[in-house]
């Protein structure tokens, strides 16, 4: 049983390490968060939510595989190599394929002028929620650009007394 718990621990540590080091992964996670947050305005069915969740998982998994491949390539050599470039480019292409598929599905699912109007009307009638959404978007920009470790380091340095 201990071995299984350790396996989960290592997997979650891998996700955490990737989130802390990979800007593209943070971007995909942020995009997924906002897609799921705003999706109720579009009255999606269970099957559509299933497709969204599978595509989100596929994009994130592809990004994790890409990160793993790039990490191993960097471990093998820092010198320019045709095969290392090929491995990195192909793994990045896999992420791109899933991301483009996710965008295509999003266009099909969310291309609804009435739903956009309802969403804008909702936020216009609820300025506090609009402010919370805007504030979360600002935080999301920092999260994507810096990552959780860098943000924490900057916050904790400000809190430390000067001495």
C-alpha beads as a LAMMPS data file, in Angstrom:
LAMMPS data file: protein, C-alpha beads

163 atoms
162 bonds

1 atom types
1 bond types

-500.0 500.0 xlo xhi
-500.0 500.0 ylo yhi
-500.0 500.0 zlo zhi

Masses

1 110.0

Atoms # bond

1 1 1 0.000 0.000 0.000
2 1 1 2.874 2.360 0.775
3 1 1 4.214 1.874 -2.754
4 1 1 0.876 3.002 -4.260
5 1 1 0.779 6.122 -2.083
6 1 1 4.341 6.939 -3.074
7 1 1 3.385 6.525 -6.741
8 1 1 0.607 9.097 -6.316
9 1 1 2.962 11.378 -4.416
10 1 1 5.546 11.202 -7.210
11 1 1 2.896 11.822 -9.868
12 1 1 1.538 14.885 -8.073
13 1 1 5.082 16.102 -7.478
14 1 1 5.666 15.763 -11.216
15 1 1 2.583 17.853 -11.947
16 1 1 3.697 20.468 -9.406
17 1 1 7.219 20.620 -10.829
18 1 1 5.848 21.010 -14.348
19 1 1 3.435 23.749 -13.263
20 1 1 6.287 25.586 -11.551
21 1 1 8.648 25.375 -14.520
22 1 1 6.519 25.326 -17.683
23 1 1 4.857 28.516 -18.876
24 1 1 2.876 26.733 -21.590
25 1 1 1.397 24.294 -19.090
26 1 1 0.330 27.193 -16.871
27 1 1 -1.271 28.842 -19.923
28 1 1 -3.209 25.660 -20.773
29 1 1 -4.348 25.250 -17.160
30 1 1 -5.475 28.867 -17.031
31 1 1 -7.352 28.568 -20.319
32 1 1 -9.043 25.397 -19.052
33 1 1 -10.039 27.154 -15.829
34 1 1 -11.747 30.013 -17.687
35 1 1 -13.389 27.699 -20.226
36 1 1 -14.924 25.659 -17.413
37 1 1 -15.751 28.767 -15.347
38 1 1 -17.663 30.447 -18.171
39 1 1 -19.124 27.318 -19.788
40 1 1 -22.423 27.384 -17.838
41 1 1 -23.466 30.424 -19.909
42 1 1 -23.465 28.181 -22.983
43 1 1 -25.791 25.461 -21.650
44 1 1 -23.622 22.541 -22.679
45 1 1 -24.839 18.997 -22.368
46 1 1 -23.150 16.188 -20.476
47 1 1 -21.540 14.820 -23.640
48 1 1 -20.125 18.249 -24.498
49 1 1 -18.672 18.589 -20.997
50 1 1 -17.197 15.122 -21.397
51 1 1 -15.510 16.168 -24.640
52 1 1 -14.216 19.377 -23.021
53 1 1 -12.774 17.517 -20.052
54 1 1 -11.144 14.893 -22.273
55 1 1 -9.603 17.565 -24.502
56 1 1 -8.357 19.538 -21.514
57 1 1 -6.803 16.377 -20.087
58 1 1 -5.286 15.504 -23.481
59 1 1 -3.697 18.936 -23.909
60 1 1 -2.305 18.893 -20.372
61 1 1 -1.046 15.311 -20.736
62 1 1 0.586 16.172 -24.067
63 1 1 2.263 19.175 -22.446
64 1 1 3.532 16.949 -19.621
65 1 1 4.905 14.415 -22.121
66 1 1 6.531 17.265 -24.047
67 1 1 8.143 18.537 -20.849
68 1 1 9.405 15.055 -19.988
69 1 1 10.906 14.585 -23.451
70 1 1 12.556 18.014 -23.387
71 1 1 13.959 17.342 -19.910
72 1 1 15.475 14.022 -20.958
73 1 1 16.896 15.601 -24.121
74 1 1 18.484 18.373 -22.041
75 1 1 19.917 15.773 -19.697
76 1 1 21.474 13.858 -22.580
77 1 1 23.161 16.843 -24.190
78 1 1 23.256 20.616 -24.270
79 1 1 24.940 20.581 -27.665
80 1 1 23.000 21.129 -30.849
81 1 1 21.849 17.822 -32.238
82 1 1 19.563 17.070 -35.158
83 1 1 17.928 14.200 -33.241
84 1 1 17.394 16.185 -30.066
85 1 1 15.845 19.021 -32.083
86 1 1 13.673 16.506 -33.908
87 1 1 12.471 14.901 -30.649
88 1 1 11.700 18.280 -29.088
89 1 1 9.956 19.633 -32.192
90 1 1 7.828 16.536 -32.645
91 1 1 6.777 16.452 -28.992
92 1 1 5.884 20.147 -29.201
93 1 1 3.912 19.392 -32.378
94 1 1 1.868 16.810 -30.465
95 1 1 0.861 19.504 -27.986
96 1 1 -0.006 21.828 -30.859
97 1 1 -2.237 19.201 -32.490
98 1 1 -4.220 18.693 -29.287
99 1 1 -4.391 22.432 -28.591
100 1 1 -5.689 23.183 -32.095
101 1 1 -8.277 20.423 -31.737
102 1 1 -9.348 21.940 -28.414
103 1 1 -9.675 25.376 -30.007
104 1 1 -11.727 23.917 -32.865
105 1 1 -14.074 22.175 -30.433
106 1 1 -14.331 25.364 -28.369
107 1 1 -15.341 27.330 -31.456
108 1 1 -18.040 24.758 -32.251
109 1 1 -19.316 24.641 -28.660
110 1 1 -19.081 28.328 -27.789
111 1 1 -19.923 30.120 -31.034
112 1 1 -23.242 31.402 -29.724
113 1 1 -24.001 35.130 -29.838
114 1 1 -27.003 34.800 -27.483
115 1 1 -24.867 33.078 -24.856
116 1 1 -22.189 35.766 -25.115
117 1 1 -24.889 38.437 -24.732
118 1 1 -26.269 36.647 -21.663
119 1 1 -22.780 36.413 -20.173
120 1 1 -22.081 40.104 -20.731
121 1 1 -25.514 40.980 -19.345
122 1 1 -24.864 38.864 -16.265
123 1 1 -21.551 40.565 -15.527
124 1 1 -23.002 44.014 -16.271
125 1 1 -25.727 43.321 -13.688
126 1 1 -23.189 41.957 -11.185
127 1 1 -20.279 44.404 -11.069
128 1 1 -18.727 42.733 -8.027
129 1 1 -18.497 39.446 -9.924
130 1 1 -17.119 41.310 -12.936
131 1 1 -14.463 42.873 -10.702
132 1 1 -13.642 39.434 -9.283
133 1 1 -13.330 38.049 -12.831
134 1 1 -11.039 40.901 -13.892
135 1 1 -8.941 40.513 -10.737
136 1 1 -8.673 36.783 -11.357
137 1 1 -7.553 37.497 -14.932
138 1 1 -4.815 39.808 -13.648
139 1 1 -3.716 37.105 -11.216
140 1 1 -3.817 34.582 -14.055
141 1 1 -1.421 36.708 -16.108
142 1 1 1.073 36.703 -13.233
143 1 1 0.534 32.969 -12.687
144 1 1 1.236 32.178 -16.345
145 1 1 4.174 34.560 -16.664
146 1 1 5.930 33.834 -13.369
147 1 1 4.642 30.578 -11.946
148 1 1 3.741 29.794 -8.349
149 1 1 7.300 29.497 -7.016
150 1 1 8.407 32.849 -8.437
151 1 1 5.265 34.577 -7.180
152 1 1 5.737 33.051 -3.718
153 1 1 9.400 34.058 -3.661
154 1 1 8.507 37.644 -4.528
155 1 1 5.723 37.814 -1.933
156 1 1 7.789 36.236 0.831
157 1 1 10.754 38.555 0.190
158 1 1 8.469 41.550 0.684
159 1 1 7.273 40.152 4.009
160 1 1 10.717 39.509 5.434
161 1 1 11.878 42.217 7.813
162 1 1 14.921 44.113 6.636
163 1 1 17.883 43.658 8.857

Bonds

1 1 1 2
2 1 2 3
3 1 3 4
4 1 4 5
5 1 5 6
6 1 6 7
7 1 7 8
8 1 8 9
9 1 9 10
10 1 10 11
11 1 11 12
12 1 12 13
13 1 13 14
14 1 14 15
15 1 15 16
16 1 16 17
17 1 17 18
18 1 18 19
19 1 19 20
20 1 20 21
21 1 21 22
22 1 22 23
23 1 23 24
24 1 24 25
25 1 25 26
26 1 26 27
27 1 27 28
28 1 28 29
29 1 29 30
30 1 30 31
31 1 31 32
32 1 32 33
33 1 33 34
34 1 34 35
35 1 35 36
36 1 36 37
37 1 37 38
38 1 38 39
39 1 39 40
40 1 40 41
41 1 41 42
42 1 42 43
43 1 43 44
44 1 44 45
45 1 45 46
46 1 46 47
47 1 47 48
48 1 48 49
49 1 49 50
50 1 50 51
51 1 51 52
52 1 52 53
53 1 53 54
54 1 54 55
55 1 55 56
56 1 56 57
57 1 57 58
58 1 58 59
59 1 59 60
60 1 60 61
61 1 61 62
62 1 62 63
63 1 63 64
64 1 64 65
65 1 65 66
66 1 66 67
67 1 67 68
68 1 68 69
69 1 69 70
70 1 70 71
71 1 71 72
72 1 72 73
73 1 73 74
74 1 74 75
75 1 75 76
76 1 76 77
77 1 77 78
78 1 78 79
79 1 79 80
80 1 80 81
81 1 81 82
82 1 82 83
83 1 83 84
84 1 84 85
85 1 85 86
86 1 86 87
87 1 87 88
88 1 88 89
89 1 89 90
90 1 90 91
91 1 91 92
92 1 92 93
93 1 93 94
94 1 94 95
95 1 95 96
96 1 96 97
97 1 97 98
98 1 98 99
99 1 99 100
100 1 100 101
101 1 101 102
102 1 102 103
103 1 103 104
104 1 104 105
105 1 105 106
106 1 106 107
107 1 107 108
108 1 108 109
109 1 109 110
110 1 110 111
111 1 111 112
112 1 112 113
113 1 113 114
114 1 114 115
115 1 115 116
116 1 116 117
117 1 117 118
118 1 118 119
119 1 119 120
120 1 120 121
121 1 121 122
122 1 122 123
123 1 123 124
124 1 124 125
125 1 125 126
126 1 126 127
127 1 127 128
128 1 128 129
129 1 129 130
130 1 130 131
131 1 131 132
132 1 132 133
133 1 133 134
134 1 134 135
135 1 135 136
136 1 136 137
137 1 137 138
138 1 138 139
139 1 139 140
140 1 140 141
141 1 141 142
142 1 142 143
143 1 143 144
144 1 144 145
145 1 145 146
146 1 146 147
147 1 147 148
148 1 148 149
149 1 149 150
150 1 150 151
151 1 151 152
152 1 152 153
153 1 153 154
154 1 154 155
155 1 155 156
156 1 156 157
157 1 157 158
158 1 158 159
159 1 159 160
160 1 160 161
161 1 161 162
162 1 162 163
